[in-house]
């Protein structure tokens, strides 16, 4: 019996274009979006025999309707994978797809799987966050969690309170920067986007090929005049928060030996991961302890990290992370191709979007050895994964 831990590699990742909730994909089924991603993965990697896939793990935050019914299994069947390929659903709110990746990667490392597909989908048009939930009354009656923590915008305002040096002006400046970085990187980002049919009763069928949400003309002056919907005279606006978004992501993971056997590309190698809990009322601080935990586990330091993909649920959450690790707001290592404030955040699917983007960035930065993908999670959690660049040629 071989009990050695194997290297887990990220082979490839794809996503649909991201659409504004209530617009582009309002009449598109969520399961059809994730099916499209799975099929695209198989087409992009013809050396992979479909029957070699050991698992399909898919996430959705609101597992109801076309996002329910054990999505990993139903989507696998509808995508044309053999009936022998199993699948399951998973939920860790915004970190659903990230958790799908870490779950199947653990099994790959432990020699239980050789190849797996992981991803996530969210139709916030048809399944708004919190749809159908029934929180246990003890949560409020026993004051386990402030009821306001169930509203993510309120937690962002709380984070501004916790870190008063993170001003609205700083958050606005960060948001303008991420819009500009996205606009400059549209061509690079297009390589990860698979076209997606979209239907509208009014306009008929269209084929979406690009994200709907970016606002490249965003200015400081424009952001200064936006209302603060979560608190009177607050600091969080629609311009400094990720918009409500529809979209799906999927990726292919394997052990290094199987990838070599099948001639599959290796975009990056997993080094380690960690999840951590924080106060639900300031859930945006979650990436800080998660990152500290995984750095300690892997023996690395923040100075070893050459690229950061931080999910931009809110600008204040990113700035809190940067301040903690003494990183400048405009550090070029941070979200160099823009983030969720520009392109959108379809909740459970965003973790794989971060990974796919980091893999692309690794390819053009051979001087960078390590990068991280990190995100905050509703109800007070954070998740971080450290990846190694197979293209590393030594620091400049």
N, C-alpha and C positions, 0 to 999 in steps of 0.2 A: 504494500500500500504506500502510495506517494503522498506525504502530508505536507509538502513544501507549498508555500504560497506563490501563486503565479502573478505575473505582471498583467494588468488589465489595460487595454488600449482603446482609445476613442477612434473608431474607424472613419465615421462620416456622420454628418447631421444635416437635416433639412428643416425648413419651415414653410408654412403658407405665408403669403403676404398678411400683414396685420391690418385689420379693418376697425374703424370706429364703431363702437357699439351703437346699434340702431341704424347703421348705414350699409356698408358694402356687403356684409355677410348676414344681415338680419334674417334673410329667408334661406340661409344655407344651414344644413344640418351639421351639428358639431362632429358627429361620428364620420361624416363624409370628409371633413377637413383632415382628421387624423388618418383616415384610410388613404387619402391622397399622399400624405407624408410617407406612410409605410411603403406604398407602391413606388414612390420616387426613390426611396432608399434602395429598394431591390433593383430598380432600373439602373441606378448610378453605380451599383456594385454587382455586375453580372457574374463575377467569379464566385459569388456566394450561392450555393445550392439552398433554396428556401427550406428544404427539410432539415438543414443543419441548425436552424434557429431553435434554440432551446427554450426561450421564454419571450413573451411580449408583456411588458409592464407599462401601463398607461395611467396617467393621472388626470383628475378633474377635481376642482374644488367643490363644485355643486354637482353631485352625482345623482342626477335626476333626468328623466326623459331621455333625449338622445345623447346624454352624457353618462347614462347609467347602464344597467344590465351588464355588469362585468365587462367594461369597455375593452380591456386588453384582449379578451377572448373574441368578442363579437367583431371588433375591428380587424383582428388577425384573419378571421374567416372571410370577412367581406373584402379584405385586401388581396385575397387569393393565396394566402399561406396554406400549406397542407393542414389537414385536420389534425395531424399528429402534433402540431405546434400549440402548446398551451398559452394561456394568457390570464392576466388579472388586473384589477384596478387598485389604485393606491391614492391616498390623500394626505397631504401635509400643507394644505392651503397653497400659498404662493410657491412653496418649495416642493410641490408634488412631483414635477418632472425630475428635479434634482434628486429627490428621494428614490424615484424609480431607477435612476442611474446608479445611485450608491447601493441600492438593494441588490440589483442584478450583478453589479460589479463585485460585491462581496461574495456572491455565489460563484462567479467566474474565478475569482482569486482562490476560492476554496475547492476548486475542481468539480463543482456541481453542475456548472454550465460551461460551454465553450463559447457560445455566441448568444447575444440577446439584443432585443430591440426595446428601447425605453423612450418615453415621451410624455406629452400631455396636450390637452386641448381645453379651451374655454370659449363658450359662446356667452359673453356677457350681455349680448342683445336679448337672448332668450332665457338665460339663467343668471339673473343678477346675483351678486354675492349675498349670501344669506337666504336665498329662496328656500322655503320649506323647512328652515331650521326651527328647532324648539329647544332653546337653551334651558337646562335644568334650573328651576327656580332657586335652588340652593346657591347658585353662582352669585345671584344678587342678594338673596335673603341673608346669606352668611358673609356677604361682602368679600367673597373670594376674589372677585374681579370687579373693578369699576364698570358699570354698564356702558360708559362712554368708550371703553376699550373695544367694544364690538364694532365701532365705527373707525375705520383706518385713518380717516382724515383727522379725527380728534386726537388719535395717538401721535400724529405728526405735529400737531400744535403742542401737545404735551412734551414732545422732544425739544421743540424750541424753548419751552419753559425750563427743561432740564439743562439745556446748554444755551443760556441767554446770549453768549457771544456769537452764536450762529444767528445772524440777523436776517430779516427779510431781504435786505439788499444783497447779502451774500448768496442766499438761495436763488434770487432772481438772476444774479450773474452766472451762477452755475448752470441754470436752466438755459440761458442764452448760449452758453458755451457748448452744451451737449447738442443743441439743435444745429449749431454750426458744424460740429464734428460729424454728425450724421450726414448732413448735406454734402460734406466733402468726401464722404466714403460710400456714397450710394452705389457706385460701380463695384467696389469690393464686396459689399454686402449682398449684391444681387446673385452671387454665385451660390448662396445657400437657400434662395427662395425658389420654391416650385410654384408654377402657375396654378390657379384655383378657379374653377367655374363658380360664378355667383349669379343668383337669380333674383329678379325684382319684378313684382307684379306690374309696376309702372313702367319699367325700362327694359324688361325682358332679360335675356341671358347676356352676361359679359364674362370676360376672362381677366381675372385680377393677376397682375404680374409685379406689383410694387406696393409698398406700404401706403396706407391712406392717411396716416395721422401726422406725419412730420409738418412742422411749421417753420420753414427755413427763414422766414421773414421776422421771426421773434426778436423784439428789442427790449432793452431795459425800460424804455419809456412805456411801451405797451404793457409789460408785466406790472409796472407800478400802478396802473389804473384798474387792474382786475380786482373783483370782489374777493373777500375771504369767506367762503361759504361755511366753514366749520366753526368759526368763532368771530364775533363782532370785533373789528379792529385786530384781526389775527394776522398771521404771517404766511399761511399756506393758501395758495391759489391754484386754479386749474393750470396755470403756466409752470408751476413748480411741483406738479404731481403727475404721475403717469396717467394717461387717459384710460377710460373704460374701453376694453379692447376685445375683439374676437380673433382667434388664431390657434394654430396647432404647430407642434414640433415633434420630431422623432430623430433618434440617433441609433447608430449601430455600434455595439461594444463587443469585444472579443478578448481572449487571452492572446498574448503576443505570439505564441507558437502556432495557434490556429490561424491567426491573421497571416503569418508568413506562409503556412501551408497552402492557403487559398489565394495567396497573392493580393490580399486586401491591403489598402493603404493604411498607414498609421499616422494619424493627425496629432495625437498626443497620448501620453501615458499618465494614468492616475498615480499620484503619489500618496494621497491620504485625504480623509474627509472628517468633518465633525459637525454635529448639531448641538445647539445649546439653548437653554431656556432663559428668558429675561422677564421683567415685569410686563404683563400684557398691555398696561397703560402706556408704555414706551417701547412698543415692539420693534421700532426702527433701530434700536440699539443692538438687536440680535446678532448682526454680523461681527460685532466686536469680540464677544467671548467665543463665538464659534471659530473665528480666525485664530485667536490666541490658543485655543485648544488644539487645533490641527497643526499649528506651527510647533507647539510643544511635542506633540506626538511624533512628528516627522523629523524633529531636530533642526528645523529651519528657522530663520528669523525673517522679519518683515523686509529686511534689506536684501534678502535673497530673491524677492519677488519682483520680476521685471515687467509684468503686465497684470492689471487688475480689471476684471469685469464685475462690476458692482451693479446689482439691479437697482434701478432708480425708481423705487416706489414713490419716493418723495426726495426732493433735493436735500432737505435737512438731514435725512437718514444717511445719505452719502457723505455729507459734510461732517457729521458726527464721527463716522468711521475714519475719515481722513484726518481729522483733528486728533483722534485718539492715537493714531499711528504716526503723527507728525509728518503728514504728507500734504503738500500744497494743493489748494483747490484746483489749480490749473496744471497739475503734474501730467505730462504727456503719457505716462504709463496708465493712467486711469481712464477707462472707457474711451479709448482713442478714436473709435468709430461711432461715438454717440451711444445713447442708451434709451431706456424705457420712456423717459420724459418725451423723447422725440418719436420713437417708433411704436410705443405702446407696451402694455403689460397684460397679456391674457392669462393672468393668474397662474394656474398650475402648469402651464406650458413654458413659462419663461426660463426656468432653470436650464433647459437644453438650448434655448436661444443664446444664453450667455456662453455655454460651452462651445457651440458651433462658431460663434463669433471669435472666441479666444483661439480656437484651432486655426482659423483663417489668419489671425494676427500673428500667431507663432510662425506661420509659413513665410512671412515677410520680415520676421525679426529673429534671424539665426543667432543674434548676440544675446537673446533672452533665453534663460534655461527654465525658469519656473514662472507660472502664472496662477492666479486664483479666480474662481467664480464664487461669488458670495451674494447672499440675499437675506433680507428680513422676512419674517413669516408672521402672519396674523396670530393673535392670542399669545404673542410673546415668545418667539423663537428666532433663531438664526441658523443658517447653514453655509458651510464653506467647503469647497473642494480645491485641493492643490493639484496642478497638472505639470508635467515635464514636457519640454519641447524636444521632439526627436530631431529637429533641424539645428539644434544648438551646436555652434562652431567655436564657442569660446567668447567671453566678454570682450567688448572693444576696449 
